[in-house]
Amino acid sequence: MPMDNLSSLIGAAVAAKMTPDFIEKEVNTRVEKLVVESVDKALRTWSDTGKLIEKAIEDALHVDRLDLPTYGNVVAAMVKAQVEAKVAPLIAGRLAEDIDELLKLAPSTVKLSEIAAAMLKRHDDDAYGEVITVIVEQNEYGSTWVYLDEDQVHDERNKYRCDYRLLIGKDGKISSATLREHDIKSSKHFGTSYGLEQKLRAYFACGTVIEIDEDRVVTSVGDY
């Protein structure tokens, strides 16, 4: 076939394809492909945009504090649970004993004559006559001061030398007291108290009512 005829055929074929619709379709296809490739390239992890997106996602998923228990905390919690399980019954038993003892020391009511009788017992074998001090003093407000000393005899003028000075309210309960120069309400008292002091502290703690029966209070031993 002559070259002129071949060129004519190719020209005609190209002209036939180069219609407006064909050109528009091909342009759209290639532009779409180019856009996809450009976006893909721009969003790859090593690109600036990709890094920004990755950082934004990381920030969105960030947890300020993941509070997971450490091994030590877990062990401590287990030990605490075991100790509580073992110790609680022991403590409950001991508290029950202490409460029983406290209730024995502090009945709901006690007479002043009974307190004096207990004070006298320590002198039964080695003394005679007046051996303790029990002074009762009513005040104008309806309360009663009671001065006690189980080792010394003091007269009215020296009542403030007594080891125990109690203010009994209208309800018969100890509202305040000084026990061997210590305020009964003070938390600064150290050591264990015994005898009369222990009982008076128990009376105060449990709200024991002290009945003032002055006519029956005995302060001497023997035939005095």
C-alpha positions, 0 to 999 in steps of 0.5 A: 500500500502506498505511504500516502494511502497509509497516512490517509487511513491513520489520519482518518482513524484518528479523526474518527476517534477524536470526537468531543465525547471521547476526548472528555472521557479520556481527560476525565479518566486521566485527571481522576487517576492523577488526583487519586495518585496525588492524594495517595502520595500526599497522604503517605506516612512519610509525607507532611500531610500524612504525618499530620494526620497520624499525629491527629489520630494519635492525639485523639486516641491518647489516654492521659493515665492508664491506672494499672495496679503495680505488682506491689499494690496487688500483693499489698491488697492481698496481704491486707485482705488476708490480715483483715480476715485473720485479725478481725475476729481476734479484734472483735473478741478482744473488744468484747472482753474490753467492753465487758470489763468496762461495764463491770467497772461502770454500772449504770448507777453507783452510790457515793457510799459504795465508792467510799466503801471501795476506798476503805478496803485498802485500809482494812488491815493496817489503819484505824479511824479516819483514813479517807476523804469524802467531801460533798459541796452543793453549788448554786447551779444545781451541780455537786462537787465531790472531793475524794482522797483514798490515802489522806484525810483533808478538812474542808479548807484543804479539799483542793488537795484531794487527789480526785475532784469531781463535778457531778451535774444535775443528771448525776453524771460526771461533767468534769473532773481532775484526777491526780492533777490530770483533766479527765477530758484531756488526751494527754494522759498516758499510762494505765490507771488502776483502782479508784482512778480507773473506775472514775474514768470508766464512770465518766466514759460510760455516763454512770449516774452517781447517787449522792447519799451523804448520810451513808458515807463512811470514811473511817475503819475500826470502831472509831 
